[in-house]
């Protein structure tokens, strides 16, 4: 049980480290697209 918990924690931390840059990148892309749309519409 303890081994399962530690492996789950390691897996979770690795995925968190890998997913955070992806999520921030997608967030920035969405923000940029919104700004571009506003500039085009004006």
PLY file of the C-alpha trace (Angstrom):
ply
format ascii 1.0
element vertex 42
property float x
property float y
property float z
element edge 41
property int vertex1
property int vertex2
end_header
0.00 0.00 0.00
2.81 2.40 0.91
4.68 1.56 -2.30
1.55 2.20 -4.33
1.07 5.56 -2.63
4.67 6.67 -3.21
4.61 5.59 -6.86
1.34 7.49 -7.29
2.91 10.61 -5.75
5.94 10.34 -8.04
3.71 9.84 -11.09
1.52 12.78 -10.05
4.50 15.11 -9.56
5.97 14.13 -12.95
2.68 14.69 -14.77
2.19 18.00 -12.92
5.66 19.17 -14.00
4.93 18.11 -17.59
1.39 19.50 -17.73
2.04 22.94 -16.21
4.09 24.24 -19.17
1.51 22.84 -21.60
-1.39 24.45 -19.74
0.38 27.80 -19.47
1.30 27.62 -23.17
-2.31 26.97 -24.20
-3.49 29.76 -21.88
-1.04 32.21 -23.47
-2.09 31.12 -26.98
-5.76 31.66 -26.12
-5.04 35.10 -24.64
-3.02 36.04 -27.73
-5.81 34.91 -30.05
-8.35 36.99 -28.12
-6.12 40.07 -28.34
-5.59 39.52 -32.09
-9.35 39.16 -32.63
-10.01 42.41 -30.75
-7.35 44.22 -32.80
-8.82 42.93 -36.08
-12.38 43.83 -35.08
-11.42 47.42 -34.26
0 1
1 2
2 3
3 4
4 5
5 6
6 7
7 8
8 9
9 10
10 11
11 12
12 13
13 14
14 15
15 16
16 17
17 18
18 19
19 20
20 21
21 22
22 23
23 24
24 25
25 26
26 27
27 28
28 29
29 30
30 31
31 32
32 33
33 34
34 35
35 36
36 37
37 38
38 39
39 40
40 41
